[in-house]
Amino acid sequence: MPRIVLLTMVLGGIALAQSDWPSYGHDPGGMKYSPLTQLTPLNVTLLTRAWTYHTGEDGRQFESTPLVVGGVMYVSTQSQRVVALDPETGAEIWKYDPVVRNSREHRGVSYWPGEGKSGPRILLATGDGRLIALDAKSGKLVAGFGKEGTVDLKVGVSESFPRAPLAITSPPAIYKNLVIVILHVLYYLIQQYQHYMVHSILFVAQ
């Protein structure tokens, strides 16, 4: 059964503090590099398991990269449920199930820090073509985003191909107040031969 395992290192009886990992690749450039210096080749053997969170799901392999922002860990599961956890204990804070009809491989969610009266949000792009905004503190849908918290990315794209598989496998990119998503649409055209075509469509939501 897939699970999330957190490893911690204790030196001299003091747990080392963790820095934020606010986006899929750590920073806007997606460098996937942590500036932490406590872990080295000399002390890596001191890592021990701190806690384990079971997703309770079988099937696809776990590919999500957890985010850690402001003392909360945000992670999405194989079926694209979103879970907020206490990074120190693994205790569940909230969870949201988008009920994805055609689950695909999934690699995580995105965090928007908020602005003015708009609080922090978690952005989830689903494998069935939806962009969902959740309140980062409560996990509830943000009513002012799209239609009651959801934007249907299929509108204007795949109505002519209702059975065409859709795929959003990576977390949305965030640039200032913009959410950038790429939706892959696979369909086939039957002429003299059968041709498979993949269209990558860029969406920008504000």
C-alpha positions as CSV (number, residue, x, y, z in Angstrom):
1,M,0.0,0.0,0.0
2,P,1.5,3.4,-1.0
3,R,2.6,5.6,1.9
4,I,4.5,8.7,2.7
5,V,7.6,8.3,4.9
6,L,9.3,11.2,6.6
7,L,12.9,10.7,7.6
8,T,14.5,12.9,10.3
9,M,18.0,13.3,11.7
10,V,18.8,13.9,15.3
11,L,22.2,15.2,16.2
12,G,23.1,15.6,19.8
13,G,19.5,15.0,20.8
14,I,18.2,18.1,18.8
15,A,15.9,17.6,15.8
16,L,17.0,19.6,12.9
17,A,14.6,22.2,11.6
18,Q,13.1,21.9,8.1
19,S,12.9,24.8,5.5
20,D,9.9,25.3,3.3
21,W,9.6,23.5,-0.1
22,P,6.9,25.8,-1.6
23,S,6.8,24.5,-5.2
24,Y,7.2,21.3,-7.1
25,G,10.8,22.1,-8.0
26,H,11.5,24.0,-4.8
27,D,11.8,27.4,-6.5
28,P,10.2,29.2,-9.5
29,G,13.0,27.9,-11.7
30,G,12.4,24.3,-10.8
31,M,16.0,23.7,-9.7
32,K,14.9,20.9,-7.3
33,Y,17.8,21.8,-5.1
34,S,17.6,22.3,-1.3
35,P,19.9,24.8,0.3
36,L,19.9,22.8,3.6
37,T,23.4,21.9,4.7
38,Q,22.8,19.7,7.8
39,L,22.6,16.4,5.8
40,T,26.0,15.3,4.5
41,P,27.6,12.0,3.3
42,L,29.1,11.8,6.7
43,N,25.9,11.8,8.7
44,V,23.3,10.4,6.3
45,T,23.4,7.1,8.1
46,L,21.8,8.8,11.1
47,L,18.5,9.3,9.3
48,T,15.6,7.4,11.0
49,R,11.9,7.2,10.3
50,A,9.9,9.9,12.0
51,W,6.4,8.9,10.9
52,T,4.5,7.2,8.1
53,Y,1.2,8.3,6.5
54,H,-0.8,5.7,4.6
55,T,-2.8,7.0,1.7
56,G,-5.1,3.9,1.8
57,E,-5.0,3.6,-2.0
58,D,-3.8,0.8,-4.2
59,G,-3.0,0.9,-7.9
60,R,-0.7,3.5,-9.4
61,Q,2.7,4.2,-8.0
62,F,3.1,7.2,-5.8
63,E,4.7,10.1,-7.8
64,S,3.7,13.2,-5.9
65,T,6.3,15.7,-4.6
66,P,5.0,17.1,-1.2
67,L,5.1,20.8,-0.5
68,V,6.0,22.2,2.9
69,V,4.9,25.8,3.5
70,G,4.4,27.6,6.8
71,G,4.6,24.5,8.9
72,V,2.1,22.4,6.8
73,M,2.8,19.6,4.3
74,Y,0.6,19.4,1.3
75,V,0.5,16.2,-0.8
76,S,-1.7,14.7,-3.4
77,T,-2.3,10.9,-3.7
78,Q,-2.5,8.6,-6.6
79,S,-6.2,9.2,-7.0
80,Q,-5.5,12.9,-6.7
81,R,-7.0,13.5,-3.3
82,V,-5.2,16.4,-1.5
83,V,-4.1,16.0,2.1
84,A,-2.6,18.5,4.5
85,L,-0.4,17.1,7.2
86,D,1.6,18.2,10.2
87,P,5.2,17.7,9.0
88,E,6.4,17.0,12.5
89,T,3.9,14.3,13.4
90,G,2.2,13.2,10.2
91,A,-1.2,14.0,11.7
92,E,-3.8,14.8,9.1
93,I,-5.1,18.4,9.2
94,W,-7.6,18.2,6.3
95,K,-8.2,16.3,3.1
96,Y,-10.1,16.9,-0.1
97,D,-11.4,14.4,-2.6
98,P,-12.0,15.8,-6.2
99,V,-13.5,12.4,-7.2
100,V,-11.5,12.1,-10.4
101,R,-13.2,9.9,-13.0
102,N,-10.2,9.1,-15.1
103,S,-7.2,9.1,-12.8
104,R,-3.8,9.5,-14.5
105,E,-0.3,9.7,-13.2
106,H,-0.1,12.7,-10.8
107,R,2.9,14.6,-9.5
108,G,1.6,17.1,-7.0
109,V,-0.2,20.4,-6.3
110,S,0.8,24.1,-6.3
111,Y,0.8,26.7,-3.6
112,W,-0.2,30.4,-4.1
113,P,0.6,32.6,-1.0
114,G,-2.4,34.9,-1.5
115,E,-2.8,38.6,-1.8
116,G,-4.8,41.2,0.0
117,K,-8.0,39.7,1.2
118,S,-7.4,36.5,-0.7
119,G,-5.7,33.9,1.5
120,P,-3.3,31.2,0.5
121,R,-4.6,28.6,-1.9
122,I,-3.7,25.1,-3.0
123,L,-4.1,24.6,-6.8
124,L,-5.0,21.1,-8.0
125,A,-5.0,20.2,-11.7
126,T,-6.9,16.9,-12.2
127,G,-6.5,14.1,-14.7
128,D,-10.1,14.7,-16.0
129,G,-9.4,18.3,-17.0
130,R,-10.3,20.5,-14.0
131,L,-8.4,23.2,-12.2
132,I,-9.4,23.4,-8.5
133,A,-8.6,26.0,-5.9
134,L,-8.6,25.1,-2.2
135,D,-8.2,27.2,0.9
136,A,-4.8,26.3,2.2
137,K,-5.9,26.5,5.8
138,S,-9.2,24.6,5.7
139,G,-9.1,22.6,2.5
140,K,-12.4,23.9,1.3
141,L,-13.2,25.0,-2.2
142,V,-12.6,28.7,-2.9
143,A,-16.0,29.9,-4.0
144,G,-14.7,33.0,-5.9
145,F,-12.5,30.9,-8.2
146,G,-14.1,29.8,-11.4
147,K,-17.5,28.2,-10.7
148,E,-17.6,27.5,-7.0
149,G,-13.9,26.8,-6.9
150,T,-13.5,24.8,-10.1
151,V,-12.6,25.7,-13.7
152,D,-13.5,23.1,-16.4
153,L,-10.6,23.1,-18.8
154,K,-12.4,20.9,-21.3
155,V,-14.8,23.7,-22.3
156,G,-13.8,25.0,-25.8
157,V,-11.2,22.2,-26.2
158,S,-12.6,18.7,-26.4
159,E,-16.4,18.9,-26.9
160,S,-15.9,17.4,-30.4
161,F,-14.0,14.5,-28.9
162,P,-16.0,13.5,-25.8
163,R,-14.1,10.2,-25.4
164,A,-10.7,11.7,-25.9
165,P,-8.3,11.0,-23.0
166,L,-7.2,14.1,-21.1
167,A,-4.0,14.4,-19.1
168,I,-2.7,17.0,-16.6
169,T,0.1,15.2,-14.9
170,S,2.2,18.0,-13.5
171,P,1.4,20.7,-10.9
172,P,0.3,24.1,-12.3
173,A,3.0,26.8,-12.6
174,I,2.4,29.9,-10.6
175,Y,3.6,33.4,-11.8
176,K,2.5,36.2,-9.6
177,N,-1.4,36.0,-9.8
178,L,-1.5,33.7,-12.8
179,V,-2.0,29.9,-12.8
180,I,-0.5,28.2,-15.9
181,V,-1.6,24.7,-16.9
182,I,-0.9,22.5,-19.8
183,L,-3.7,20.2,-20.8
184,H,-2.8,17.3,-23.1
185,V,-5.6,16.0,-25.3
186,L,-5.1,12.7,-27.2
187,Y,-7.5,11.9,-30.0
188,Y,-7.3,10.1,-33.3
189,L,-8.4,10.9,-36.8
190,I,-9.5,8.2,-39.2
191,Q,-8.8,9.1,-42.8
192,Q,-6.9,6.7,-45.0
193,Y,-4.9,5.6,-42.0
194,Q,-5.4,6.0,-38.3
195,H,-3.3,8.8,-36.9
196,Y,-2.9,9.5,-33.2
197,M,-2.3,13.2,-32.4
198,V,-1.5,14.9,-29.1
199,H,-2.3,18.5,-28.6
200,S,-0.8,20.4,-25.7
201,I,-2.9,23.3,-24.8
202,L,-1.7,26.1,-22.5
203,F,-4.2,27.7,-20.1
204,V,-3.6,30.8,-18.1
205,A,-6.1,31.5,-15.3
206,Q,-6.2,34.6,-13.0
